[in-house]
Structure formats: C-alpha cells, structure tokens
Amino acid sequence: MNKLFMAVLGGNCGNSNIEVHDVRFVIGTSIDECIPELRRQWFGDAKGLHLDSYTEISHAQGFDVTVSDKPSQSSERLYFVNVGGYRAGKCLEFHDIGLFVASNEATAKKHALESLLAGHEQTHRDDVYAVDDCLELHELAGQYIQLTPCSESLPLTPTWYGYRPIDRD
C-alpha cells in the first residue's frame, strides 16, 4: 500500500559554505523505495546527499491522510508550511514546518503562524505549499492525497531522524 512521505534532505549545493536543506514529498510503500526519487529531486551536489529525517504522513490536524488512485472530492486540502523566525543573539534564522488542513492557503498560513515557532521574534512566512497543488501531489506518481476526518489529532513527529547518507546505493 502506497504512503505519503515527507523527507528532510541535507547536503551541499555548488559553492555553499554550509549545509543546505530541503523538504520533499514522495509516495511509495517504504522510504527505502523512495530513495531513488529523492536523489532525483535533490537540487544540490549528489556527493554528500543525506536524509536528516522522514515522516510517514498518515494524520494531519484531525484527518487521516491516505493515497489513492482516485481524485479527492473534499474541499479541504493538505498544506505544507515553512515558517522562519529569529532569536535575540543568534545569527541564523530558525525554521519550523507543519502540515495543515484547510480550505484555502490563507487559512493554512494563519494556522501555521499561530502554532509554529512559538516564542520566536519576527516570524515570517518563507514558503507555503498547497501540497496537492504546488508540489503536484494531487497526481504525484499517478496517486492522489485523500483526507478523511478522524477523531484524533496527532502531532507531526518524524518517523526517523538522524544522519543517513543516500548519495549512493
């Protein structure tokens, strides 16, 4: 059975001085099956590409998330939101990410800004993705994202995190 995965990739990019990261979405039966697709999607140098974490997306904000060969009939959409912010005395911008179910992008952004990076100063939206539109997950690999209301709302936590090189077989 196919599943939706969110993967955080890290590596270098051209002339970068520090490691860069990206969040990618893939569909497969396991994260191992998705590694070739993650390599293909990586924009940076192939050498040193690694997986920092991955999450099997099965819930989001009181909805079960599944993958189907049929288009969704729901007006609700799954949005990936990346919020950036700053802390006094720190040089780098901090980021937090989340998945939000909403009927439109503005509502997803509002929910993200209310819940991500609590306690940071000067938060701002860096990237907002309507996952089924911006990353074309409405028909990713011939599959569609389905949202079904459920009775529980589980937090977004990684299925695995650490350092796993994926730059070679």
Chimera marker file (.cmm) of the C-alpha trace (Angstrom):
<marker_set name="trace">
<marker id="1" x="0.000" y="0.000" z="0.000" r="1" g="1" b="0" radius="0.5"/>
<marker id="2" x="1.410" y="3.375" z="-1.013" r="1" g="1" b="0" radius="0.5"/>
<marker id="3" x="2.019" y="6.060" z="1.596" r="1" g="1" b="0" radius="0.5"/>
<marker id="4" x="2.916" y="9.745" z="1.573" r="1" g="1" b="0" radius="0.5"/>
<marker id="5" x="6.350" y="10.547" z="2.997" r="1" g="1" b="0" radius="0.5"/>
<marker id="6" x="7.878" y="13.890" z="3.927" r="1" g="1" b="0" radius="0.5"/>
<marker id="7" x="11.674" y="13.760" z="3.762" r="1" g="1" b="0" radius="0.5"/>
<marker id="8" x="14.168" y="16.345" z="5.019" r="1" g="1" b="0" radius="0.5"/>
<marker id="9" x="17.265" y="16.207" z="2.829" r="1" g="1" b="0" radius="0.5"/>
<marker id="10" x="20.631" y="17.804" z="3.522" r="1" g="1" b="0" radius="0.5"/>
<marker id="11" x="23.816" y="18.348" z="1.563" r="1" g="1" b="0" radius="0.5"/>
<marker id="12" x="25.896" y="20.929" z="-0.227" r="1" g="1" b="0" radius="0.5"/>
<marker id="13" x="24.959" y="22.982" z="-3.236" r="1" g="1" b="0" radius="0.5"/>
<marker id="14" x="27.581" y="24.240" z="-5.629" r="1" g="1" b="0" radius="0.5"/>
<marker id="15" x="29.654" y="26.797" z="-3.823" r="1" g="1" b="0" radius="0.5"/>
<marker id="16" x="27.762" y="26.731" z="-0.492" r="1" g="1" b="0" radius="0.5"/>
<marker id="17" x="29.812" y="27.246" z="2.656" r="1" g="1" b="0" radius="0.5"/>
<marker id="18" x="27.357" y="25.422" z="4.896" r="1" g="1" b="0" radius="0.5"/>
<marker id="19" x="24.977" y="22.522" z="4.521" r="1" g="1" b="0" radius="0.5"/>
<marker id="20" x="21.623" y="23.324" z="2.938" r="1" g="1" b="0" radius="0.5"/>
<marker id="21" x="18.302" y="21.552" z="3.459" r="1" g="1" b="0" radius="0.5"/>
<marker id="22" x="15.097" y="20.918" z="1.588" r="1" g="1" b="0" radius="0.5"/>
<marker id="23" x="11.802" y="19.188" z="2.335" r="1" g="1" b="0" radius="0.5"/>
<marker id="24" x="10.481" y="16.825" z="-0.320" r="1" g="1" b="0" radius="0.5"/>
<marker id="25" x="7.313" y="14.759" z="-0.632" r="1" g="1" b="0" radius="0.5"/>
<marker id="26" x="7.281" y="11.293" z="-2.187" r="1" g="1" b="0" radius="0.5"/>
<marker id="27" x="4.859" y="8.398" z="-2.467" r="1" g="1" b="0" radius="0.5"/>
<marker id="28" x="5.847" y="4.756" z="-2.078" r="1" g="1" b="0" radius="0.5"/>
<marker id="29" x="5.448" y="1.647" z="0.037" r="1" g="1" b="0" radius="0.5"/>
<marker id="30" x="8.537" y="2.497" z="2.128" r="1" g="1" b="0" radius="0.5"/>
<marker id="31" x="11.081" y="5.276" z="2.443" r="1" g="1" b="0" radius="0.5"/>
<marker id="32" x="13.725" y="2.913" z="1.034" r="1" g="1" b="0" radius="0.5"/>
<marker id="33" x="11.677" y="2.531" z="-2.138" r="1" g="1" b="0" radius="0.5"/>
<marker id="34" x="11.585" y="6.348" z="-2.423" r="1" g="1" b="0" radius="0.5"/>
<marker id="35" x="15.366" y="6.941" z="-2.182" r="1" g="1" b="0" radius="0.5"/>
<marker id="36" x="15.947" y="6.997" z="-5.985" r="1" g="1" b="0" radius="0.5"/>
<marker id="37" x="13.175" y="9.594" z="-6.366" r="1" g="1" b="0" radius="0.5"/>
<marker id="38" x="14.608" y="11.689" z="-3.520" r="1" g="1" b="0" radius="0.5"/>
<marker id="39" x="18.014" y="11.636" z="-5.249" r="1" g="1" b="0" radius="0.5"/>
<marker id="40" x="16.345" y="12.765" z="-8.477" r="1" g="1" b="0" radius="0.5"/>
<marker id="41" x="14.560" y="15.642" z="-6.718" r="1" g="1" b="0" radius="0.5"/>
<marker id="42" x="17.682" y="16.953" z="-4.915" r="1" g="1" b="0" radius="0.5"/>
<marker id="43" x="18.870" y="20.273" z="-6.374" r="1" g="1" b="0" radius="0.5"/>
<marker id="44" x="22.364" y="20.254" z="-4.881" r="1" g="1" b="0" radius="0.5"/>
<marker id="45" x="25.516" y="18.196" z="-5.177" r="1" g="1" b="0" radius="0.5"/>
<marker id="46" x="24.971" y="14.441" z="-5.399" r="1" g="1" b="0" radius="0.5"/>
<marker id="47" x="28.007" y="13.751" z="-3.213" r="1" g="1" b="0" radius="0.5"/>
<marker id="48" x="27.134" y="14.073" z="0.466" r="1" g="1" b="0" radius="0.5"/>
<marker id="49" x="23.352" y="13.951" z="-0.001" r="1" g="1" b="0" radius="0.5"/>
<marker id="50" x="21.762" y="12.590" z="3.151" r="1" g="1" b="0" radius="0.5"/>
<marker id="51" x="18.433" y="12.066" z="4.846" r="1" g="1" b="0" radius="0.5"/>
<marker id="52" x="18.056" y="14.050" z="8.098" r="1" g="1" b="0" radius="0.5"/>
<marker id="53" x="14.555" y="12.770" z="8.832" r="1" g="1" b="0" radius="0.5"/>
<marker id="54" x="11.459" y="11.363" z="7.257" r="1" g="1" b="0" radius="0.5"/>
<marker id="55" x="7.842" y="11.218" z="8.317" r="1" g="1" b="0" radius="0.5"/>
<marker id="56" x="5.202" y="8.825" z="7.104" r="1" g="1" b="0" radius="0.5"/>
<marker id="57" x="2.218" y="11.160" z="6.765" r="1" g="1" b="0" radius="0.5"/>
<marker id="58" x="-0.840" y="9.282" z="7.999" r="1" g="1" b="0" radius="0.5"/>
<marker id="59" x="-2.538" y="12.072" z="10.020" r="1" g="1" b="0" radius="0.5"/>
<marker id="60" x="-2.818" y="15.849" z="9.895" r="1" g="1" b="0" radius="0.5"/>
<marker id="61" x="-4.978" y="18.051" z="12.104" r="1" g="1" b="0" radius="0.5"/>
<marker id="62" x="-7.766" y="15.586" z="12.789" r="1" g="1" b="0" radius="0.5"/>
<marker id="63" x="-7.688" y="13.960" z="9.353" r="1" g="1" b="0" radius="0.5"/>
<marker id="64" x="-6.397" y="10.614" z="8.178" r="1" g="1" b="0" radius="0.5"/>
<marker id="65" x="-4.112" y="11.075" z="5.178" r="1" g="1" b="0" radius="0.5"/>
<marker id="66" x="-4.077" y="8.302" z="2.598" r="1" g="1" b="0" radius="0.5"/>
<marker id="67" x="-3.044" y="7.831" z="-1.005" r="1" g="1" b="0" radius="0.5"/>
<marker id="68" x="-5.499" y="6.634" z="-3.649" r="1" g="1" b="0" radius="0.5"/>
<marker id="69" x="-5.741" y="6.163" z="-7.387" r="1" g="1" b="0" radius="0.5"/>
<marker id="70" x="-8.894" y="8.344" z="-7.354" r="1" g="1" b="0" radius="0.5"/>
<marker id="71" x="-9.002" y="12.158" z="-7.103" r="1" g="1" b="0" radius="0.5"/>
<marker id="72" x="-10.154" y="13.669" z="-3.824" r="1" g="1" b="0" radius="0.5"/>
<marker id="73" x="-13.699" y="15.029" z="-3.668" r="1" g="1" b="0" radius="0.5"/>
<marker id="74" x="-13.007" y="17.009" z="-0.479" r="1" g="1" b="0" radius="0.5"/>
<marker id="75" x="-12.824" y="20.803" z="-0.402" r="1" g="1" b="0" radius="0.5"/>
<marker id="76" x="-10.175" y="20.507" z="2.335" r="1" g="1" b="0" radius="0.5"/>
<marker id="77" x="-6.552" y="20.487" z="1.211" r="1" g="1" b="0" radius="0.5"/>
<marker id="78" x="-3.283" y="19.469" z="2.813" r="1" g="1" b="0" radius="0.5"/>
<marker id="79" x="-0.769" y="22.333" z="3.056" r="1" g="1" b="0" radius="0.5"/>
<marker id="80" x="2.906" y="22.219" z="3.939" r="1" g="1" b="0" radius="0.5"/>
<marker id="81" x="4.014" y="25.452" z="5.630" r="1" g="1" b="0" radius="0.5"/>
<marker id="82" x="7.551" y="26.539" z="6.465" r="1" g="1" b="0" radius="0.5"/>
<marker id="83" x="7.812" y="29.468" z="8.924" r="1" g="1" b="0" radius="0.5"/>
<marker id="84" x="11.040" y="31.318" z="9.699" r="1" g="1" b="0" radius="0.5"/>
<marker id="85" x="11.911" y="33.469" z="12.708" r="1" g="1" b="0" radius="0.5"/>
<marker id="86" x="14.724" y="34.903" z="14.782" r="1" g="1" b="0" radius="0.5"/>
<marker id="87" x="16.054" y="34.725" z="18.341" r="1" g="1" b="0" radius="0.5"/>
<marker id="88" x="17.911" y="37.528" z="20.065" r="1" g="1" b="0" radius="0.5"/>
<marker id="89" x="21.661" y="36.954" z="19.970" r="1" g="1" b="0" radius="0.5"/>
<marker id="90" x="21.550" y="34.263" z="17.275" r="1" g="1" b="0" radius="0.5"/>
<marker id="91" x="22.862" y="34.786" z="13.750" r="1" g="1" b="0" radius="0.5"/>
<marker id="92" x="20.852" y="32.204" z="11.859" r="1" g="1" b="0" radius="0.5"/>
<marker id="93" x="17.181" y="32.222" z="11.066" r="1" g="1" b="0" radius="0.5"/>
<marker id="94" x="15.250" y="29.390" z="12.719" r="1" g="1" b="0" radius="0.5"/>
<marker id="95" x="12.590" y="27.402" z="10.881" r="1" g="1" b="0" radius="0.5"/>
<marker id="96" x="9.677" y="25.199" z="11.777" r="1" g="1" b="0" radius="0.5"/>
<marker id="97" x="7.437" y="23.263" z="9.454" r="1" g="1" b="0" radius="0.5"/>
<marker id="98" x="3.968" y="21.809" z="9.667" r="1" g="1" b="0" radius="0.5"/>
<marker id="99" x="1.138" y="20.229" z="7.757" r="1" g="1" b="0" radius="0.5"/>
<marker id="100" x="-2.218" y="21.967" z="7.896" r="1" g="1" b="0" radius="0.5"/>
<marker id="101" x="-5.637" y="21.001" z="6.613" r="1" g="1" b="0" radius="0.5"/>
<marker id="102" x="-7.590" y="23.994" z="5.345" r="1" g="1" b="0" radius="0.5"/>
<marker id="103" x="-9.940" y="25.003" z="2.571" r="1" g="1" b="0" radius="0.5"/>
<marker id="104" x="-7.513" y="27.659" z="1.295" r="1" g="1" b="0" radius="0.5"/>
<marker id="105" x="-3.908" y="28.830" z="1.521" r="1" g="1" b="0" radius="0.5"/>
<marker id="106" x="-4.686" y="31.931" z="3.619" r="1" g="1" b="0" radius="0.5"/>
<marker id="107" x="-6.288" y="29.812" z="6.349" r="1" g="1" b="0" radius="0.5"/>
<marker id="108" x="-3.369" y="27.374" z="6.330" r="1" g="1" b="0" radius="0.5"/>
<marker id="109" x="-0.902" y="30.277" z="6.712" r="1" g="1" b="0" radius="0.5"/>
<marker id="110" x="-2.953" y="31.700" z="9.587" r="1" g="1" b="0" radius="0.5"/>
<marker id="111" x="-2.944" y="28.371" z="11.446" r="1" g="1" b="0" radius="0.5"/>
<marker id="112" x="0.791" y="27.964" z="10.848" r="1" g="1" b="0" radius="0.5"/>
<marker id="113" x="1.659" y="31.408" z="12.162" r="1" g="1" b="0" radius="0.5"/>
<marker id="114" x="-0.442" y="30.720" z="15.268" r="1" g="1" b="0" radius="0.5"/>
<marker id="115" x="1.310" y="27.452" z="16.066" r="1" g="1" b="0" radius="0.5"/>
<marker id="116" x="4.825" y="27.311" z="14.605" r="1" g="1" b="0" radius="0.5"/>
<marker id="117" x="7.899" y="28.933" z="16.178" r="1" g="1" b="0" radius="0.5"/>
<marker id="118" x="6.120" y="30.000" z="19.349" r="1" g="1" b="0" radius="0.5"/>
<marker id="119" x="8.409" y="32.307" z="21.329" r="1" g="1" b="0" radius="0.5"/>
<marker id="120" x="10.476" y="33.494" z="18.379" r="1" g="1" b="0" radius="0.5"/>
<marker id="121" x="10.736" y="37.096" z="17.323" r="1" g="1" b="0" radius="0.5"/>
<marker id="122" x="9.942" y="38.467" z="13.872" r="1" g="1" b="0" radius="0.5"/>
<marker id="123" x="8.388" y="35.343" z="12.414" r="1" g="1" b="0" radius="0.5"/>
<marker id="124" x="7.578" y="35.448" z="8.751" r="1" g="1" b="0" radius="0.5"/>
<marker id="125" x="6.353" y="33.057" z="6.078" r="1" g="1" b="0" radius="0.5"/>
<marker id="126" x="9.089" y="31.788" z="3.828" r="1" g="1" b="0" radius="0.5"/>
<marker id="127" x="7.389" y="29.059" z="1.868" r="1" g="1" b="0" radius="0.5"/>
<marker id="128" x="3.789" y="27.967" z="1.792" r="1" g="1" b="0" radius="0.5"/>
<marker id="129" x="2.906" y="24.941" z="-0.301" r="1" g="1" b="0" radius="0.5"/>
<marker id="130" x="-0.522" y="23.698" z="-1.086" r="1" g="1" b="0" radius="0.5"/>
<marker id="131" x="0.859" y="20.199" z="-1.099" r="1" g="1" b="0" radius="0.5"/>
<marker id="132" x="-1.551" y="18.895" z="-3.665" r="1" g="1" b="0" radius="0.5"/>
<marker id="133" x="-1.017" y="21.885" z="-5.950" r="1" g="1" b="0" radius="0.5"/>
<marker id="134" x="2.424" y="23.385" z="-5.553" r="1" g="1" b="0" radius="0.5"/>
<marker id="135" x="4.171" y="20.036" z="-5.476" r="1" g="1" b="0" radius="0.5"/>
<marker id="136" x="1.551" y="18.440" z="-7.706" r="1" g="1" b="0" radius="0.5"/>
<marker id="137" x="0.633" y="15.809" z="-5.126" r="1" g="1" b="0" radius="0.5"/>
<marker id="138" x="-2.891" y="15.797" z="-6.430" r="1" g="1" b="0" radius="0.5"/>
<marker id="139" x="-1.443" y="13.407" z="-9.007" r="1" g="1" b="0" radius="0.5"/>
<marker id="140" x="2.003" y="12.502" z="-7.765" r="1" g="1" b="0" radius="0.5"/>
<marker id="141" x="3.113" y="9.275" z="-9.411" r="1" g="1" b="0" radius="0.5"/>
<marker id="142" x="-0.484" y="8.674" z="-10.532" r="1" g="1" b="0" radius="0.5"/>
<marker id="143" x="-1.737" y="8.857" z="-6.940" r="1" g="1" b="0" radius="0.5"/>
<marker id="144" x="-3.977" y="11.348" z="-5.084" r="1" g="1" b="0" radius="0.5"/>
<marker id="145" x="-3.970" y="12.616" z="-1.497" r="1" g="1" b="0" radius="0.5"/>
<marker id="146" x="-7.170" y="11.775" z="0.392" r="1" g="1" b="0" radius="0.5"/>
<marker id="147" x="-8.244" y="13.452" z="3.655" r="1" g="1" b="0" radius="0.5"/>
<marker id="148" x="-10.792" y="11.719" z="5.883" r="1" g="1" b="0" radius="0.5"/>
<marker id="149" x="-11.954" y="13.230" z="9.196" r="1" g="1" b="0" radius="0.5"/>
<marker id="150" x="-10.919" y="11.183" z="12.236" r="1" g="1" b="0" radius="0.5"/>
<marker id="151" x="-11.409" y="11.502" z="15.978" r="1" g="1" b="0" radius="0.5"/>
<marker id="152" x="-7.787" y="12.153" z="16.946" r="1" g="1" b="0" radius="0.5"/>
<marker id="153" x="-5.282" y="14.819" z="16.074" r="1" g="1" b="0" radius="0.5"/>
<marker id="154" x="-1.699" y="13.597" z="16.304" r="1" g="1" b="0" radius="0.5"/>
<marker id="155" x="1.335" y="15.904" z="16.277" r="1" g="1" b="0" radius="0.5"/>
<marker id="156" x="3.693" y="15.902" z="13.306" r="1" g="1" b="0" radius="0.5"/>
<marker id="157" x="6.672" y="13.883" z="14.521" r="1" g="1" b="0" radius="0.5"/>
<marker id="158" x="9.384" y="12.239" z="12.455" r="1" g="1" b="0" radius="0.5"/>
<marker id="159" x="9.190" y="8.511" z="11.892" r="1" g="1" b="0" radius="0.5"/>
<marker id="160" x="13.001" y="8.550" z="11.886" r="1" g="1" b="0" radius="0.5"/>
<marker id="161" x="15.698" y="11.208" z="12.325" r="1" g="1" b="0" radius="0.5"/>
<marker id="162" x="19.476" y="11.167" z="12.286" r="1" g="1" b="0" radius="0.5"/>
<marker id="163" x="22.055" y="11.087" z="9.515" r="1" g="1" b="0" radius="0.5"/>
<marker id="164" x="21.654" y="8.597" z="6.671" r="1" g="1" b="0" radius="0.5"/>
<marker id="165" x="23.782" y="9.010" z="3.546" r="1" g="1" b="0" radius="0.5"/>
<marker id="166" x="21.741" y="8.396" z="0.394" r="1" g="1" b="0" radius="0.5"/>
<marker id="167" x="24.215" y="9.654" z="-2.197" r="1" g="1" b="0" radius="0.5"/>
<marker id="168" x="24.974" y="6.114" z="-3.304" r="1" g="1" b="0" radius="0.5"/>
<marker id="169" x="23.320" y="2.667" z="-3.333" r="1" g="1" b="0" radius="0.5"/>
<link id1="1" id2="2" r="1" g="1" b="0" radius="0.2"/>
<link id1="2" id2="3" r="1" g="1" b="0" radius="0.2"/>
<link id1="3" id2="4" r="1" g="1" b="0" radius="0.2"/>
<link id1="4" id2="5" r="1" g="1" b="0" radius="0.2"/>
<link id1="5" id2="6" r="1" g="1" b="0" radius="0.2"/>
<link id1="6" id2="7" r="1" g="1" b="0" radius="0.2"/>
<link id1="7" id2="8" r="1" g="1" b="0" radius="0.2"/>
<link id1="8" id2="9" r="1" g="1" b="0" radius="0.2"/>
<link id1="9" id2="10" r="1" g="1" b="0" radius="0.2"/>
<link id1="10" id2="11" r="1" g="1" b="0" radius="0.2"/>
<link id1="11" id2="12" r="1" g="1" b="0" radius="0.2"/>
<link id1="12" id2="13" r="1" g="1" b="0" radius="0.2"/>
<link id1="13" id2="14" r="1" g="1" b="0" radius="0.2"/>
<link id1="14" id2="15" r="1" g="1" b="0" radius="0.2"/>
<link id1="15" id2="16" r="1" g="1" b="0" radius="0.2"/>
<link id1="16" id2="17" r="1" g="1" b="0" radius="0.2"/>
<link id1="17" id2="18" r="1" g="1" b="0" radius="0.2"/>
<link id1="18" id2="19" r="1" g="1" b="0" radius="0.2"/>
<link id1="19" id2="20" r="1" g="1" b="0" radius="0.2"/>
<link id1="20" id2="21" r="1" g="1" b="0" radius="0.2"/>
<link id1="21" id2="22" r="1" g="1" b="0" radius="0.2"/>
<link id1="22" id2="23" r="1" g="1" b="0" radius="0.2"/>
<link id1="23" id2="24" r="1" g="1" b="0" radius="0.2"/>
<link id1="24" id2="25" r="1" g="1" b="0" radius="0.2"/>
<link id1="25" id2="26" r="1" g="1" b="0" radius="0.2"/>
<link id1="26" id2="27" r="1" g="1" b="0" radius="0.2"/>
<link id1="27" id2="28" r="1" g="1" b="0" radius="0.2"/>
<link id1="28" id2="29" r="1" g="1" b="0" radius="0.2"/>
<link id1="29" id2="30" r="1" g="1" b="0" radius="0.2"/>
<link id1="30" id2="31" r="1" g="1" b="0" radius="0.2"/>
<link id1="31" id2="32" r="1" g="1" b="0" radius="0.2"/>
<link id1="32" id2="33" r="1" g="1" b="0" radius="0.2"/>
<link id1="33" id2="34" r="1" g="1" b="0" radius="0.2"/>
<link id1="34" id2="35" r="1" g="1" b="0" radius="0.2"/>
<link id1="35" id2="36" r="1" g="1" b="0" radius="0.2"/>
<link id1="36" id2="37" r="1" g="1" b="0" radius="0.2"/>
<link id1="37" id2="38" r="1" g="1" b="0" radius="0.2"/>
<link id1="38" id2="39" r="1" g="1" b="0" radius="0.2"/>
<link id1="39" id2="40" r="1" g="1" b="0" radius="0.2"/>
<link id1="40" id2="41" r="1" g="1" b="0" radius="0.2"/>
<link id1="41" id2="42" r="1" g="1" b="0" radius="0.2"/>
<link id1="42" id2="43" r="1" g="1" b="0" radius="0.2"/>
<link id1="43" id2="44" r="1" g="1" b="0" radius="0.2"/>
<link id1="44" id2="45" r="1" g="1" b="0" radius="0.2"/>
<link id1="45" id2="46" r="1" g="1" b="0" radius="0.2"/>
<link id1="46" id2="47" r="1" g="1" b="0" radius="0.2"/>
<link id1="47" id2="48" r="1" g="1" b="0" radius="0.2"/>
<link id1="48" id2="49" r="1" g="1" b="0" radius="0.2"/>
<link id1="49" id2="50" r="1" g="1" b="0" radius="0.2"/>
<link id1="50" id2="51" r="1" g="1" b="0" radius="0.2"/>
<link id1="51" id2="52" r="1" g="1" b="0" radius="0.2"/>
<link id1="52" id2="53" r="1" g="1" b="0" radius="0.2"/>
<link id1="53" id2="54" r="1" g="1" b="0" radius="0.2"/>
<link id1="54" id2="55" r="1" g="1" b="0" radius="0.2"/>
<link id1="55" id2="56" r="1" g="1" b="0" radius="0.2"/>
<link id1="56" id2="57" r="1" g="1" b="0" radius="0.2"/>
<link id1="57" id2="58" r="1" g="1" b="0" radius="0.2"/>
<link id1="58" id2="59" r="1" g="1" b="0" radius="0.2"/>
<link id1="59" id2="60" r="1" g="1" b="0" radius="0.2"/>
<link id1="60" id2="61" r="1" g="1" b="0" radius="0.2"/>
<link id1="61" id2="62" r="1" g="1" b="0" radius="0.2"/>
<link id1="62" id2="63" r="1" g="1" b="0" radius="0.2"/>
<link id1="63" id2="64" r="1" g="1" b="0" radius="0.2"/>
<link id1="64" id2="65" r="1" g="1" b="0" radius="0.2"/>
<link id1="65" id2="66" r="1" g="1" b="0" radius="0.2"/>
<link id1="66" id2="67" r="1" g="1" b="0" radius="0.2"/>
<link id1="67" id2="68" r="1" g="1" b="0" radius="0.2"/>
<link id1="68" id2="69" r="1" g="1" b="0" radius="0.2"/>
<link id1="69" id2="70" r="1" g="1" b="0" radius="0.2"/>
<link id1="70" id2="71" r="1" g="1" b="0" radius="0.2"/>
<link id1="71" id2="72" r="1" g="1" b="0" radius="0.2"/>
<link id1="72" id2="73" r="1" g="1" b="0" radius="0.2"/>
<link id1="73" id2="74" r="1" g="1" b="0" radius="0.2"/>
<link id1="74" id2="75" r="1" g="1" b="0" radius="0.2"/>
<link id1="75" id2="76" r="1" g="1" b="0" radius="0.2"/>
<link id1="76" id2="77" r="1" g="1" b="0" radius="0.2"/>
<link id1="77" id2="78" r="1" g="1" b="0" radius="0.2"/>
<link id1="78" id2="79" r="1" g="1" b="0" radius="0.2"/>
<link id1="79" id2="80" r="1" g="1" b="0" radius="0.2"/>
<link id1="80" id2="81" r="1" g="1" b="0" radius="0.2"/>
<link id1="81" id2="82" r="1" g="1" b="0" radius="0.2"/>
<link id1="82" id2="83" r="1" g="1" b="0" radius="0.2"/>
<link id1="83" id2="84" r="1" g="1" b="0" radius="0.2"/>
<link id1="84" id2="85" r="1" g="1" b="0" radius="0.2"/>
<link id1="85" id2="86" r="1" g="1" b="0" radius="0.2"/>
<link id1="86" id2="87" r="1" g="1" b="0" radius="0.2"/>
<link id1="87" id2="88" r="1" g="1" b="0" radius="0.2"/>
<link id1="88" id2="89" r="1" g="1" b="0" radius="0.2"/>
<link id1="89" id2="90" r="1" g="1" b="0" radius="0.2"/>
<link id1="90" id2="91" r="1" g="1" b="0" radius="0.2"/>
<link id1="91" id2="92" r="1" g="1" b="0" radius="0.2"/>
<link id1="92" id2="93" r="1" g="1" b="0" radius="0.2"/>
<link id1="93" id2="94" r="1" g="1" b="0" radius="0.2"/>
<link id1="94" id2="95" r="1" g="1" b="0" radius="0.2"/>
<link id1="95" id2="96" r="1" g="1" b="0" radius="0.2"/>
<link id1="96" id2="97" r="1" g="1" b="0" radius="0.2"/>
<link id1="97" id2="98" r="1" g="1" b="0" radius="0.2"/>
<link id1="98" id2="99" r="1" g="1" b="0" radius="0.2"/>
<link id1="99" id2="100" r="1" g="1" b="0" radius="0.2"/>
<link id1="100" id2="101" r="1" g="1" b="0" radius="0.2"/>
<link id1="101" id2="102" r="1" g="1" b="0" radius="0.2"/>
<link id1="102" id2="103" r="1" g="1" b="0" radius="0.2"/>
<link id1="103" id2="104" r="1" g="1" b="0" radius="0.2"/>
<link id1="104" id2="105" r="1" g="1" b="0" radius="0.2"/>
<link id1="105" id2="106" r="1" g="1" b="0" radius="0.2"/>
<link id1="106" id2="107" r="1" g="1" b="0" radius="0.2"/>
<link id1="107" id2="108" r="1" g="1" b="0" radius="0.2"/>
<link id1="108" id2="109" r="1" g="1" b="0" radius="0.2"/>
<link id1="109" id2="110" r="1" g="1" b="0" radius="0.2"/>
<link id1="110" id2="111" r="1" g="1" b="0" radius="0.2"/>
<link id1="111" id2="112" r="1" g="1" b="0" radius="0.2"/>
<link id1="112" id2="113" r="1" g="1" b="0" radius="0.2"/>
<link id1="113" id2="114" r="1" g="1" b="0" radius="0.2"/>
<link id1="114" id2="115" r="1" g="1" b="0" radius="0.2"/>
<link id1="115" id2="116" r="1" g="1" b="0" radius="0.2"/>
<link id1="116" id2="117" r="1" g="1" b="0" radius="0.2"/>
<link id1="117" id2="118" r="1" g="1" b="0" radius="0.2"/>
<link id1="118" id2="119" r="1" g="1" b="0" radius="0.2"/>
<link id1="119" id2="120" r="1" g="1" b="0" radius="0.2"/>
<link id1="120" id2="121" r="1" g="1" b="0" radius="0.2"/>
<link id1="121" id2="122" r="1" g="1" b="0" radius="0.2"/>
<link id1="122" id2="123" r="1" g="1" b="0" radius="0.2"/>
<link id1="123" id2="124" r="1" g="1" b="0" radius="0.2"/>
<link id1="124" id2="125" r="1" g="1" b="0" radius="0.2"/>
<link id1="125" id2="126" r="1" g="1" b="0" radius="0.2"/>
<link id1="126" id2="127" r="1" g="1" b="0" radius="0.2"/>
<link id1="127" id2="128" r="1" g="1" b="0" radius="0.2"/>
<link id1="128" id2="129" r="1" g="1" b="0" radius="0.2"/>
<link id1="129" id2="130" r="1" g="1" b="0" radius="0.2"/>
<link id1="130" id2="131" r="1" g="1" b="0" radius="0.2"/>
<link id1="131" id2="132" r="1" g="1" b="0" radius="0.2"/>
<link id1="132" id2="133" r="1" g="1" b="0" radius="0.2"/>
<link id1="133" id2="134" r="1" g="1" b="0" radius="0.2"/>
<link id1="134" id2="135" r="1" g="1" b="0" radius="0.2"/>
<link id1="135" id2="136" r="1" g="1" b="0" radius="0.2"/>
<link id1="136" id2="137" r="1" g="1" b="0" radius="0.2"/>
<link id1="137" id2="138" r="1" g="1" b="0" radius="0.2"/>
<link id1="138" id2="139" r="1" g="1" b="0" radius="0.2"/>
<link id1="139" id2="140" r="1" g="1" b="0" radius="0.2"/>
<link id1="140" id2="141" r="1" g="1" b="0" radius="0.2"/>
<link id1="141" id2="142" r="1" g="1" b="0" radius="0.2"/>
<link id1="142" id2="143" r="1" g="1" b="0" radius="0.2"/>
<link id1="143" id2="144" r="1" g="1" b="0" radius="0.2"/>
<link id1="144" id2="145" r="1" g="1" b="0" radius="0.2"/>
<link id1="145" id2="146" r="1" g="1" b="0" radius="0.2"/>
<link id1="146" id2="147" r="1" g="1" b="0" radius="0.2"/>
<link id1="147" id2="148" r="1" g="1" b="0" radius="0.2"/>
<link id1="148" id2="149" r="1" g="1" b="0" radius="0.2"/>
<link id1="149" id2="150" r="1" g="1" b="0" radius="0.2"/>
<link id1="150" id2="151" r="1" g="1" b="0" radius="0.2"/>
<link id1="151" id2="152" r="1" g="1" b="0" radius="0.2"/>
<link id1="152" id2="153" r="1" g="1" b="0" radius="0.2"/>
<link id1="153" id2="154" r="1" g="1" b="0" radius="0.2"/>
<link id1="154" id2="155" r="1" g="1" b="0" radius="0.2"/>
<link id1="155" id2="156" r="1" g="1" b="0" radius="0.2"/>
<link id1="156" id2="157" r="1" g="1" b="0" radius="0.2"/>
<link id1="157" id2="158" r="1" g="1" b="0" radius="0.2"/>
<link id1="158" id2="159" r="1" g="1" b="0" radius="0.2"/>
<link id1="159" id2="160" r="1" g="1" b="0" radius="0.2"/>
<link id1="160" id2="161" r="1" g="1" b="0" radius="0.2"/>
<link id1="161" id2="162" r="1" g="1" b="0" radius="0.2"/>
<link id1="162" id2="163" r="1" g="1" b="0" radius="0.2"/>
<link id1="163" id2="164" r="1" g="1" b="0" radius="0.2"/>
<link id1="164" id2="165" r="1" g="1" b="0" radius="0.2"/>
<link id1="165" id2="166" r="1" g="1" b="0" radius="0.2"/>
<link id1="166" id2="167" r="1" g="1" b="0" radius="0.2"/>
<link id1="167" id2="168" r="1" g="1" b="0" radius="0.2"/>
<link id1="168" id2="169" r="1" g="1" b="0" radius="0.2"/>
</marker_set>
